[in-house]
């Protein structure tokens, strides 16, 4: 592989620290893809087994409600990737991805990833680690938004604690220390006892929010 190709690949943070040998292994495993504006990269509902690492350009992500109505739910820019779950667990695409600008990316299939694990474990580990980190951030974001719906004060406190580097996990419940009663589990451990009507309102609100989030 040429030095120019390696330089292009190293624009992506996942591959920035790889050796020339590992870069060559990635370039051999991945297929370069170019998209013009409005080209469809992935179609919602199509079965896929590839992910795309974006080197240049920007993609937009749309969700369809099945009745012809679509909603823009995000965008993917350079040094990001999309469709990564299909490269680990092939399944129907959860959204449509369209090129918002002229875009260059590298496509990796589930088969190519298996080959990469055998031929270049370091490069495969870099991809896997990046995907896991991205999924973790998404889940944390979703969890925080759900918590804000249920208990804004607790969510604000957790956000402030996280910003200051304090991890607030598995702390002793103050109520337990005072009364000797076992702390409540789940969301109600933070919110305390609520009336049945309040619980129903919360569940309804979360259901509506999830419906908006996933385009249901």
Phi and psi restraints in degrees (value plus and minus 20) as a CYANA .aco file:
   2 UNK   PHI    -103.5   -63.5
   2 UNK   PSI     140.8   180.8
   3 UNK   PHI     -83.8   -43.8
   3 UNK   PSI     -52.5   -12.5
   4 UNK   PHI     -84.3   -44.3
   4 UNK   PSI     -61.5   -21.5
   5 UNK   PHI     -85.1   -45.1
   5 UNK   PSI     -61.6   -21.6
   6 UNK   PHI     -83.3   -43.3
   6 UNK   PSI     -61.7   -21.7
   7 UNK   PHI     -81.2   -41.2
   7 UNK   PSI     -60.0   -20.0
   8 UNK   PHI     -84.8   -44.8
   8 UNK   PSI     -63.3   -23.3
   9 UNK   PHI     -84.3   -44.3
   9 UNK   PSI     -57.5   -17.5
  10 UNK   PHI     -94.8   -54.8
  10 UNK   PSI     -20.9    19.1
  11 UNK   PHI     -86.5   -46.5
  11 UNK   PSI     -41.2    -1.2
  12 UNK   PHI    -111.6   -71.6
  12 UNK   PSI     107.4   147.4
  13 UNK   PHI     -80.7   -40.7
  13 UNK   PSI     -49.4    -9.4
  14 UNK   PHI     -76.2   -36.2
  14 UNK   PSI     -52.6   -12.6
  15 UNK   PHI    -131.8   -91.8
  15 UNK   PSI     -14.3    25.7
  16 UNK   PHI     -83.5   -43.5
  16 UNK   PSI     -53.8   -13.8
  17 UNK   PHI    -118.2   -78.2
  17 UNK   PSI     -14.5    25.5
  18 UNK   PHI     -93.5   -53.5
  18 UNK   PSI     129.9   169.9
  19 UNK   PHI     -90.9   -50.9
  19 UNK   PSI     145.9   185.9
  20 UNK   PHI     -78.3   -38.3
  20 UNK   PSI     -59.8   -19.8
  21 UNK   PHI     -82.3   -42.3
  21 UNK   PSI     -64.2   -24.2
  22 UNK   PHI     -89.2   -49.2
  22 UNK   PSI     -57.9   -17.9
  23 UNK   PHI     -78.6   -38.6
  23 UNK   PSI     -63.6   -23.6
  24 UNK   PHI     -83.2   -43.2
  24 UNK   PSI     -57.1   -17.1
  25 UNK   PHI     -85.7   -45.7
  25 UNK   PSI     -60.6   -20.6
  26 UNK   PHI     -85.6   -45.6
  26 UNK   PSI     -64.5   -24.5
  27 UNK   PHI     -82.8   -42.8
  27 UNK   PSI     -54.2   -14.2
  28 UNK   PHI     -91.6   -51.6
  28 UNK   PSI     -50.2   -10.2
  29 UNK   PHI    -105.4   -65.4
  29 UNK   PSI     -50.2   -10.2
  30 UNK   PHI    -119.5   -79.5
  30 UNK   PSI     128.6   168.6
  31 UNK   PHI    -126.4   -86.4
  31 UNK   PSI     102.8   142.8
  32 UNK   PHI     -86.8   -46.8
  32 UNK   PSI     117.8   157.8
  33 UNK   PHI    -151.6  -111.6
  33 UNK   PSI     115.8   155.8
  34 UNK   PHI    -138.8   -98.8
  34 UNK   PSI     118.0   158.0
  35 UNK   PHI    -148.3  -108.3
  35 UNK   PSI     115.2   155.2
  36 UNK   PHI    -104.2   -64.2
  36 UNK   PSI     146.5   186.5
  37 UNK   PHI     -76.5   -36.5
  37 UNK   PSI     112.8   152.8
  38 UNK   PHI      56.8    96.8
  38 UNK   PSI     -16.6    23.4
  39 UNK   PHI     -86.7   -46.7
  39 UNK   PSI     121.2   161.2
  40 UNK   PHI    -106.4   -66.4
  40 UNK   PSI     104.6   144.6
  41 UNK   PHI    -108.7   -68.7
  41 UNK   PSI     -71.9   -31.9
  42 UNK   PHI    -152.7  -112.7
  42 UNK   PSI     126.7   166.7
  43 UNK   PHI    -132.1   -92.1
  43 UNK   PSI     110.2   150.2
  44 UNK   PHI     -75.8   -35.8
  44 UNK   PSI     110.3   150.3
  45 UNK   PHI      74.7   114.7
  45 UNK   PSI     -41.7    -1.7
  46 UNK   PHI     -91.1   -51.1
  46 UNK   PSI     121.7   161.7
  47 UNK   PHI     -97.3   -57.3
  47 UNK   PSI     107.7   147.7
  48 UNK   PHI    -152.0  -112.0
  48 UNK   PSI     138.1   178.1
  49 UNK   PHI    -157.6  -117.6
  49 UNK   PSI       7.5    47.5
  50 UNK   PHI    -153.0  -113.0
  50 UNK   PSI     134.0   174.0
  51 UNK   PHI    -138.3   -98.3
  51 UNK   PSI     140.2   180.2
  52 UNK   PHI    -145.5  -105.5
  52 UNK   PSI     105.9   145.9
  53 UNK   PHI    -117.4   -77.4
  53 UNK   PSI     101.3   141.3
  54 UNK   PHI    -106.3   -66.3
  54 UNK   PSI     105.9   145.9
  55 UNK   PHI    -118.2   -78.2
  55 UNK   PSI     -64.6   -24.6
  56 UNK   PHI    -160.4  -120.4
  56 UNK   PSI     126.9   166.9
  57 UNK   PHI      80.8   120.8
  57 UNK   PSI    -188.3  -148.3
  58 UNK   PHI    -169.0  -129.0
  58 UNK   PSI     121.8   161.8
  59 UNK   PHI    -135.7   -95.7
  59 UNK   PSI     131.4   171.4
  60 UNK   PHI    -133.9   -93.9
  60 UNK   PSI     130.4   170.4
  61 UNK   PHI    -134.9   -94.9
  61 UNK   PSI     109.6   149.6
  62 UNK   PHI    -144.6  -104.6
  62 UNK   PSI     125.2   165.2
  63 UNK   PHI    -134.9   -94.9
  63 UNK   PSI     117.6   157.6
  64 UNK   PHI    -126.2   -86.2
  64 UNK   PSI     123.4   163.4
  65 UNK   PHI    -111.7   -71.7
  65 UNK   PSI     -14.2    25.8
  66 UNK   PHI      67.8   107.8
  66 UNK   PSI     -26.8    13.2
  67 UNK   PHI    -133.5   -93.5
  67 UNK   PSI      -3.9    36.1
  68 UNK   PHI      73.0   113.0
  68 UNK   PSI     -23.8    16.2
  69 UNK   PHI    -114.2   -74.2
  69 UNK   PSI     114.1   154.1
  70 UNK   PHI    -142.6  -102.6
  70 UNK   PSI     133.0   173.0
  71 UNK   PHI    -151.8  -111.8
  71 UNK   PSI     109.8   149.8
  72 UNK   PHI     -91.9   -51.9
  72 UNK   PSI     105.3   145.3
  73 UNK   PHI    -138.0   -98.0
  73 UNK   PSI     -19.8    20.2
  74 UNK   PHI     143.9   183.9
  74 UNK   PSI    -197.3  -157.3
  75 UNK   PHI    -164.6  -124.6
  75 UNK   PSI     137.5   177.5
  76 UNK   PHI    -145.0  -105.0
  76 UNK   PSI     103.9   143.9
  77 UNK   PHI    -132.3   -92.3
  77 UNK   PSI    -193.3  -153.3
  78 UNK   PHI     -78.7   -38.7
  78 UNK   PSI     124.0   164.0
  79 UNK   PHI      52.6    92.6
  79 UNK   PSI      -0.5    39.5
  80 UNK   PHI    -144.7  -104.7
  80 UNK   PSI     152.1   192.1
  81 UNK   PHI    -158.1  -118.1
  81 UNK   PSI     142.8   182.8
  82 UNK   PHI    -166.3  -126.3
  82 UNK   PSI     130.2   170.2
  83 UNK   PHI      57.9    97.9
  83 UNK   PSI      -2.6    37.4
  84 UNK   PHI     -85.0   -45.0
  84 UNK   PSI     -50.5   -10.5
  85 UNK   PHI     -83.0   -43.0
  85 UNK   PSI     -52.9   -12.9
  86 UNK   PHI     -87.1   -47.1
  86 UNK   PSI     -45.5    -5.5
  87 UNK   PHI     -97.8   -57.8
  87 UNK   PSI     -31.6     8.4
  88 UNK   PHI    -132.0   -92.0
  88 UNK   PSI     -53.4   -13.4
  89 UNK   PHI    -166.8  -126.8
  89 UNK   PSI      66.0   106.0
  90 UNK   PHI     -72.0   -32.0
  90 UNK   PSI     111.0   151.0
  91 UNK   PHI    -183.7  -143.7
  91 UNK   PSI     148.1   188.1
  92 UNK   PHI     -78.0   -38.0
  92 UNK   PSI     121.7   161.7
  93 UNK   PHI     -86.0   -46.0
  93 UNK   PSI     119.1   159.1
  94 UNK   PHI    -107.7   -67.7
  94 UNK   PSI     -29.7    10.3
  95 UNK   PHI    -176.9  -136.9
  95 UNK   PSI     144.8   184.8
  96 UNK   PHI    -115.8   -75.8
  96 UNK   PSI     114.8   154.8
  97 UNK   PHI    -137.8   -97.8
  97 UNK   PSI     107.3   147.3
  98 UNK   PHI    -148.5  -108.5
  98 UNK   PSI     123.5   163.5
  99 UNK   PHI     -91.6   -51.6
  99 UNK   PSI      98.7   138.7
 100 UNK   PHI    -104.5   -64.5
 100 UNK   PSI     -45.7    -5.7
 101 UNK   PHI    -158.0  -118.0
 101 UNK   PSI     155.3   195.3
 102 UNK   PHI     -80.9   -40.9
 102 UNK   PSI     111.1   151.1
 103 UNK   PHI    -153.0  -113.0
 103 UNK   PSI     118.7   158.7
 104 UNK   PHI    -136.2   -96.2
 104 UNK   PSI     112.9   152.9
 105 UNK   PHI    -166.8  -126.8
 105 UNK   PSI     150.9   190.9
 106 UNK   PHI    -136.6   -96.6
 106 UNK   PSI     107.6   147.6
 107 UNK   PHI    -120.5   -80.5
 107 UNK   PSI     114.7   154.7
 108 UNK   PHI    -146.7  -106.7
 108 UNK   PSI     106.1   146.1
 109 UNK   PHI    -113.8   -73.8
 109 UNK   PSI     145.2   185.2
 110 UNK   PHI     -82.8   -42.8
 110 UNK   PSI     -56.6   -16.6
 111 UNK   PHI     -86.7   -46.7
 111 UNK   PSI     -63.4   -23.4
 112 UNK   PHI     -84.8   -44.8
 112 UNK   PSI     -54.8   -14.8
 113 UNK   PHI     -85.3   -45.3
 113 UNK   PSI     -59.0   -19.0
 114 UNK   PHI     -82.5   -42.5
 114 UNK   PSI     -63.2   -23.2
 115 UNK   PHI     -83.2   -43.2
 115 UNK   PSI     -59.0   -19.0
 116 UNK   PHI     -85.6   -45.6
 116 UNK   PSI     -55.7   -15.7
 117 UNK   PHI     -81.2   -41.2
 117 UNK   PSI     -55.3   -15.3
 118 UNK   PHI     -98.4   -58.4
 118 UNK   PSI     -61.3   -21.3
 119 UNK   PHI    -109.8   -69.8
 119 UNK   PSI     -48.6    -8.6
 120 UNK   PHI    -167.9  -127.9
 120 UNK   PSI      58.0    98.0
 121 UNK   PHI     -76.4   -36.4
 121 UNK   PSI     -55.0   -15.0
 122 UNK   PHI     -83.9   -43.9
 122 UNK   PSI     -65.5   -25.5
 123 UNK   PHI     -86.0   -46.0
 123 UNK   PSI     -62.2   -22.2
 124 UNK   PHI     -82.9   -42.9
 124 UNK   PSI     -59.2   -19.2
 125 UNK   PHI     -85.5   -45.5
 125 UNK   PSI     -56.3   -16.3
 126 UNK   PHI     -82.9   -42.9
 126 UNK   PSI     -62.4   -22.4
 127 UNK   PHI     -86.4   -46.4
 127 UNK   PSI     -67.8   -27.8
 128 UNK   PHI     -80.8   -40.8
 128 UNK   PSI     -63.5   -23.5
 129 UNK   PHI     -82.3   -42.3
 129 UNK   PSI     -62.2   -22.2
 130 UNK   PHI     -83.3   -43.3
 130 UNK   PSI     -61.7   -21.7
 131 UNK   PHI     -84.9   -44.9
 131 UNK   PSI     -64.7   -24.7
 132 UNK   PHI     -81.8   -41.8
 132 UNK   PSI     -63.1   -23.1
 133 UNK   PHI     -81.8   -41.8
 133 UNK   PSI     -61.9   -21.9
 134 UNK   PHI     -85.3   -45.3
 134 UNK   PSI     -64.4   -24.4
 135 UNK   PHI     -83.6   -43.6
 135 UNK   PSI     -60.1   -20.1
 136 UNK   PHI     -80.3   -40.3
 136 UNK   PSI     -63.6   -23.6
 137 UNK   PHI     -83.4   -43.4
 137 UNK   PSI     -60.1   -20.1
 138 UNK   PHI     -84.9   -44.9
 138 UNK   PSI     -65.0   -25.0
 139 UNK   PHI     -83.7   -43.7
 139 UNK   PSI     -58.9   -18.9
 140 UNK   PHI     -84.5   -44.5
 140 UNK   PSI     -60.4   -20.4
 141 UNK   PHI     -83.3   -43.3
 141 UNK   PSI     -63.9   -23.9
 142 UNK   PHI     -83.5   -43.5
 142 UNK   PSI     -63.3   -23.3
 143 UNK   PHI     -81.4   -41.4
 143 UNK   PSI     -62.6   -22.6
 144 UNK   PHI     -84.4   -44.4
 144 UNK   PSI     -59.3   -19.3
 145 UNK   PHI     -88.8   -48.8
 145 UNK   PSI     -57.2   -17.2
 146 UNK   PHI     -85.0   -45.0
 146 UNK   PSI     -62.6   -22.6
 147 UNK   PHI     -84.7   -44.7
 147 UNK   PSI     -56.7   -16.7
 148 UNK   PHI     -82.8   -42.8
 148 UNK   PSI     -54.5   -14.5
 149 UNK   PHI     -85.7   -45.7
 149 UNK   PSI     -58.3   -18.3
 150 UNK   PHI    -107.5   -67.5
 150 UNK   PSI     -59.9   -19.9
 151 UNK   PHI    -170.6  -130.6
 151 UNK   PSI      65.2   105.2
 152 UNK   PHI     -77.3   -37.3
 152 UNK   PSI     -58.1   -18.1
 153 UNK   PHI     -85.6   -45.6
 153 UNK   PSI     -63.7   -23.7
 154 UNK   PHI     -85.6   -45.6
 154 UNK   PSI     -60.0   -20.0
 155 UNK   PHI     -83.5   -43.5
 155 UNK   PSI     -60.1   -20.1
 156 UNK   PHI     -86.0   -46.0
 156 UNK   PSI     -60.9   -20.9
 157 UNK   PHI     -84.6   -44.6
 157 UNK   PSI     -61.6   -21.6
 158 UNK   PHI     -85.3   -45.3
 158 UNK   PSI     -59.8   -19.8
 159 UNK   PHI     -83.1   -43.1
 159 UNK   PSI     -62.5   -22.5
 160 UNK   PHI     -85.7   -45.7
 160 UNK   PSI     -59.3   -19.3
 161 UNK   PHI     -85.0   -45.0
 161 UNK   PSI     -62.4   -22.4
 162 UNK   PHI     -83.1   -43.1
 162 UNK   PSI     -59.4   -19.4
 163 UNK   PHI     -85.3   -45.3
 163 UNK   PSI     -50.2   -10.2
 164 UNK   PHI    -112.9   -72.9
 164 UNK   PSI     -14.8    25.2
 165 UNK   PHI      64.2   104.2
 165 UNK   PSI      -7.5    32.5
 166 UNK   PHI    -114.4   -74.4
 166 UNK   PSI     107.7   147.7
 167 UNK   PHI    -115.8   -75.8
 167 UNK   PSI      96.9   136.9
 168 UNK   PHI    -125.6   -85.6
 168 UNK   PSI      59.6    99.6
 169 UNK   PHI    -149.3  -109.3
 169 UNK   PSI     121.9   161.9
 170 UNK   PHI      33.9    73.9
 170 UNK   PSI      17.9    57.9
 171 UNK   PHI     -99.0   -59.0
 171 UNK   PSI     133.7   173.7
 172 UNK   PHI     -89.7   -49.7
 172 UNK   PSI     111.5   151.5
 173 UNK   PHI     -89.6   -49.6
 173 UNK   PSI     106.9   146.9
 174 UNK   PHI     -76.8   -36.8
 174 UNK   PSI     -56.4   -16.4
 175 UNK   PHI     -82.9   -42.9
 175 UNK   PSI     -58.0   -18.0
 176 UNK   PHI     -84.9   -44.9
 176 UNK   PSI     -59.8   -19.8
 177 UNK   PHI     -85.6   -45.6
 177 UNK   PSI     -53.6   -13.6
 178 UNK   PHI    -103.0   -63.0
 178 UNK   PSI     -58.9   -18.9
 179 UNK   PHI    -129.7   -89.7
 179 UNK   PSI     -37.7     2.3
 180 UNK   PHI      60.2   100.2
 180 UNK   PSI     -15.4    24.6
 181 UNK   PHI    -104.6   -64.6
 181 UNK   PSI     127.6   167.6
 182 UNK   PHI     -84.9   -44.9
 182 UNK   PSI     117.3   157.3
 183 UNK   PHI     -84.9   -44.9
 183 UNK   PSI     129.9   169.9
 184 UNK   PHI     -92.3   -52.3
 184 UNK   PSI     137.1   177.1
 185 UNK   PHI    -121.8   -81.8
 185 UNK   PSI     146.9   186.9
 186 UNK   PHI      49.2    89.2
 186 UNK   PSI    -173.8  -133.8
 187 UNK   PHI     -82.5   -42.5
 187 UNK   PSI     -54.5   -14.5
 188 UNK   PHI     -90.8   -50.8
 188 UNK   PSI     -33.8     6.2
 189 UNK   PHI     -83.7   -43.7
 189 UNK   PSI     -51.7   -11.7
 190 UNK   PHI    -108.2   -68.2
 190 UNK   PSI     -52.8   -12.8
 191 UNK   PHI    -115.5   -75.5
 191 UNK   PSI     -38.2     1.8
 192 UNK   PHI      62.4   102.4
 192 UNK   PSI    -196.8  -156.8
 193 UNK   PHI     -88.4   -48.4
 193 UNK   PSI     121.4   161.4
 194 UNK   PHI    -153.5  -113.5
 194 UNK   PSI     136.1   176.1
 195 UNK   PHI     -92.8   -52.8
 195 UNK   PSI     141.1   181.1
 196 UNK   PHI     -80.9   -40.9
 196 UNK   PSI     -58.0   -18.0
 197 UNK   PHI     -84.0   -44.0
 197 UNK   PSI     -60.1   -20.1
 198 UNK   PHI     -84.6   -44.6
 198 UNK   PSI     -61.7   -21.7
 199 UNK   PHI     -80.9   -40.9
 199 UNK   PSI     -62.8   -22.8
 200 UNK   PHI     -83.7   -43.7
 200 UNK   PSI     -61.0   -21.0
 201 UNK   PHI     -82.4   -42.4
 201 UNK   PSI     -60.8   -20.8
 202 UNK   PHI     -84.0   -44.0
 202 UNK   PSI     -67.4   -27.4
 203 UNK   PHI     -81.9   -41.9
 203 UNK   PSI     -60.4   -20.4
 204 UNK   PHI     -84.0   -44.0
 204 UNK   PSI     -62.6   -22.6
 205 UNK   PHI     -83.7   -43.7
 205 UNK   PSI     -62.7   -22.7
 206 UNK   PHI     -85.4   -45.4
 206 UNK   PSI     -61.4   -21.4
 207 UNK   PHI     -80.4   -40.4
 207 UNK   PSI     -63.0   -23.0
 208 UNK   PHI     -84.9   -44.9
 208 UNK   PSI     -60.3   -20.3
 209 UNK   PHI     -85.3   -45.3
 209 UNK   PSI     -62.9   -22.9
 210 UNK   PHI     -83.3   -43.3
 210 UNK   PSI     -57.2   -17.2
 211 UNK   PHI     -82.1   -42.1
 211 UNK   PSI     -60.9   -20.9
 212 UNK   PHI     -87.7   -47.7
 212 UNK   PSI     -60.2   -20.2
 213 UNK   PHI     -82.5   -42.5
 213 UNK   PSI     -63.4   -23.4
 214 UNK   PHI    -121.1   -81.1
 214 UNK   PSI     -10.7    29.3
 215 UNK   PHI      53.0    93.0
 215 UNK   PSI       1.7    41.7
